[in-house]
Amino acid sequence: MSEMAERARAGQDTTEGPGLGKGQVTRRGGGDPGTRGRTTIADGVVEKITGMAARDVVGVYAMGSGLSRTFGAMRERVPGGAKSVTRGVKAEVGEKQTALDLEIVVEYGVSIADVARDVRENVVAAVERMTGLEVVEVNIAVSDVKLPDEEEEEPEPRIH
């Protein structure tokens, strides 16, 4: 096999040009290494990011419906049970885009429209920054308002 054929088979440059004399070899890069292969992101990953970002917004008291919060509170009291950051969040993840559905409880006295806008902004920024996916929609259902005189359940902690 000729030297040139061996270099071609090894994926090396077989051309000669300015600065490349006979016997000099360069590697072909094949493009940006960061674009080789495929990355998939599970729905649960996007749901966790979304849940954390939504809970961080002032005015969000809790996530999920009353029933899901009740079951979640019972699950957390079981030894080894963990707080579910995905409660109240549903994500549909494609190859390049994601759509999100959130169910939230807001604190009494806040502007629901402002809280919903802030949740959307925070969620979109976090998901797009961390995953590279385009967030095409964030649907928010406000399922309850936490009144000041209601029986106090443990509020979900804000992560800062």
Kinemage of the C-alpha trace (Angstrom):
@kinemage 1
@onewidth
@group {chain A} dominant
@subgroup {mainchain}
@vectorlist {calphas} color= white
{ca met a 1} P 0.000 0.000 0.000
{ca ser a 2} L 1.339 3.437 -0.867
{ca glu a 3} L 2.128 6.019 1.816
{ca met a 4} L -0.701 8.230 0.566
{ca ala a 5} L -3.217 5.349 0.701
{ca glu a 6} L -2.114 4.511 4.236
{ca arg a 7} L -2.583 8.114 5.332
{ca ala a 8} L -6.033 8.293 3.718
{ca arg a 9} L -7.075 5.065 5.405
{ca ala a 10} L -5.938 6.469 8.765
{ca gly a 11} L -8.103 9.562 8.216
{ca gln a 12} L -5.132 11.832 7.694
{ca asp a 13} L -4.787 14.597 5.141
{ca thr a 14} L -3.219 13.312 1.948
{ca thr a 15} L -2.879 16.659 0.233
{ca glu a 16} L 0.278 18.606 -0.232
{ca gly a 17} L 0.163 22.360 -0.341
{ca pro a 18} L 1.833 25.466 0.989
{ca gly a 19} L 3.592 24.463 4.170
{ca leu a 20} L 2.948 20.766 3.550
{ca gly a 21} L 5.840 19.045 1.951
{ca lys a 22} L 6.113 15.420 0.977
{ca gly a 23} L 5.893 13.198 4.010
{ca gln a 24} L 4.199 15.789 6.261
{ca val a 25} L 0.856 14.679 7.684
{ca thr a 26} L -2.055 16.581 9.219
{ca arg a 27} L -5.150 15.152 10.919
{ca arg a 28} L -8.618 15.836 9.558
{ca gly a 29} L -10.780 17.138 12.353
{ca gly a 30} L -14.158 16.205 10.906
{ca gly a 31} L -15.749 19.300 12.440
{ca asp a 32} L -16.407 20.378 15.982
{ca pro a 33} L -16.060 17.432 18.402
{ca gly a 34} L -18.995 18.843 20.377
{ca thr a 35} L -21.343 18.049 17.488
{ca arg a 36} L -20.369 14.413 17.111
{ca gly a 37} L -22.993 12.109 18.518
{ca arg a 38} L -26.396 12.694 20.008
{ca thr a 39} L -27.544 13.885 23.418
{ca thr a 40} L -30.964 12.940 24.720
{ca ile a 41} L -32.571 14.574 27.741
{ca ala a 42} L -35.230 12.683 29.688
{ca asp a 43} L -38.582 14.292 30.469
{ca gly a 44} L -37.801 13.932 34.177
{ca val a 45} L -34.655 16.035 33.869
{ca val a 46} L -36.580 18.897 32.297
{ca glu a 47} L -39.345 18.482 34.901
{ca lys a 48} L -36.837 18.819 37.747
{ca ile a 49} L -35.260 21.943 36.263
{ca thr a 50} L -38.735 23.392 35.689
{ca gly a 51} L -39.921 22.597 39.208
{ca met a 52} L -36.870 24.187 40.806
{ca ala a 53} L -37.134 27.318 38.649
{ca ala a 54} L -40.882 27.726 39.284
{ca arg a 55} L -40.550 27.320 43.060
{ca asp a 56} L -37.920 30.053 43.100
{ca val a 57} L -40.464 32.698 42.016
{ca val a 58} L -41.878 34.940 44.749
{ca gly a 59} L -45.630 34.392 45.021
{ca val a 60} L -45.545 30.658 44.256
{ca tyr a 61} L -46.680 28.964 47.458
{ca ala a 62} L -46.666 25.363 46.236
{ca met a 63} L -46.752 23.183 43.133
{ca gly a 64} L -49.442 20.684 42.144
{ca ser a 65} L -53.100 20.186 42.979
{ca gly a 66} L -54.357 19.788 46.523
{ca leu a 67} L -54.577 16.022 46.097
{ca ser a 68} L -51.049 15.652 44.737
{ca arg a 69} L -49.711 17.863 47.552
{ca thr a 70} L -51.506 15.702 50.134
{ca phe a 71} L -50.038 12.495 48.720
{ca gly a 72} L -46.653 14.193 48.429
{ca ala a 73} L -46.731 15.265 52.080
{ca met a 74} L -47.532 11.690 53.137
{ca arg a 75} L -44.724 10.328 50.939
{ca glu a 76} L -42.248 12.801 52.484
{ca arg a 77} L -43.099 11.616 56.013
{ca val a 78} L -42.205 8.024 55.137
{ca pro a 79} L -38.595 7.250 56.101
{ca gly a 80} L -36.479 7.551 52.982
{ca gly a 81} L -39.207 9.500 51.186
{ca ala a 82} L -37.930 12.546 49.356
{ca lys a 83} L -39.570 15.822 48.396
{ca ser a 84} L -40.686 15.662 44.789
{ca val a 85} L -39.507 18.697 42.867
{ca thr a 86} L -41.456 17.486 39.851
{ca arg a 87} L -44.858 17.684 41.582
{ca gly a 88} L -47.152 19.844 39.446
{ca val a 89} L -44.874 19.706 36.399
{ca lys a 90} L -45.293 17.820 33.121
{ca ala a 91} L -42.769 18.089 30.297
{ca glu a 92} L -42.928 16.821 26.746
{ca val a 93} L -39.409 16.706 25.367
{ca gly a 94} L -38.509 16.366 21.705
{ca glu a 95} L -35.112 16.409 20.045
{ca lys a 96} L -34.796 20.197 20.000
{ca gln a 97} L -37.891 21.563 21.756
{ca thr a 98} L -39.930 21.093 24.901
{ca ala a 99} L -43.401 22.079 26.076
{ca leu a 100} L -44.238 22.432 29.756
{ca asp a 101} L -47.409 22.275 31.856
{ca leu a 102} L -47.314 23.557 35.432
{ca glu a 103} L -49.897 23.545 38.197
{ca ile a 104} L -49.231 26.088 40.934
{ca val a 105} L -50.711 27.484 44.132
{ca val a 106} L -50.153 31.215 44.609
{ca glu a 107} L -50.010 33.243 47.795
{ca tyr a 108} L -52.997 35.463 48.549
{ca gly a 109} L -52.512 39.103 47.569
{ca val a 110} L -50.072 38.628 44.705
{ca ser a 111} L -50.894 39.422 41.103
{ca ile a 112} L -51.525 36.051 39.475
{ca ala a 113} L -50.693 37.472 36.047
{ca asp a 114} L -47.343 38.799 37.319
{ca val a 115} L -46.503 35.520 39.075
{ca ala a 116} L -47.374 33.530 35.944
{ca arg a 117} L -45.203 35.844 33.806
{ca asp a 118} L -42.298 35.563 36.270
{ca val a 119} L -42.649 31.770 36.407
{ca arg a 120} L -42.581 31.573 32.589
{ca glu a 121} L -39.513 33.796 32.363
{ca asn a 122} L -37.622 31.930 35.081
{ca val a 123} L -38.533 28.487 33.723
{ca val a 124} L -37.695 29.335 30.103
{ca ala a 125} L -34.333 30.842 31.092
{ca ala a 126} L -33.373 27.876 33.301
{ca val a 127} L -34.473 25.114 30.906
{ca glu a 128} L -32.950 26.707 27.808
{ca arg a 129} L -29.675 27.520 29.605
{ca met a 130} L -29.265 24.075 31.148
{ca thr a 131} L -30.536 21.868 28.318
{ca gly a 132} L -30.161 23.857 25.106
{ca leu a 133} L -33.754 22.915 24.242
{ca glu a 134} L -36.113 25.571 22.924
{ca val a 135} L -39.085 26.009 25.251
{ca val a 136} L -42.037 26.459 22.899
{ca glu a 137} L -44.704 26.932 25.573
{ca val a 138} L -45.206 27.079 29.318
{ca asn a 139} L -48.837 26.471 30.271
{ca ile a 140} L -49.691 27.435 33.841
{ca ala a 141} L -52.796 26.345 35.744
{ca val a 142} L -53.384 28.120 39.049
{ca ser a 143} L -55.199 25.509 41.110
{ca asp a 144} L -55.475 27.350 44.434
{ca val a 145} L -54.705 30.470 46.436
{ca lys a 146} L -53.063 30.143 49.850
{ca leu a 147} L -55.081 32.361 52.222
{ca pro a 148} L -53.337 33.834 55.267
{ca asp a 149} L -55.755 32.216 57.750
{ca glu a 150} L -55.757 28.751 56.174
{ca glu a 151} L -54.314 25.863 58.102
{ca glu a 152} L -50.578 26.088 57.638
{ca glu a 153} L -49.074 23.285 55.621
{ca glu a 154} L -45.349 23.397 55.169
{ca pro a 155} L -44.549 25.760 52.295
{ca glu a 156} L -42.147 24.520 49.694
{ca pro a 157} L -38.710 26.020 50.349
{ca arg a 158} L -37.248 28.465 47.867
{ca ile a 159} L -33.841 27.493 46.551
{ca his a 160} L -31.546 30.487 46.128
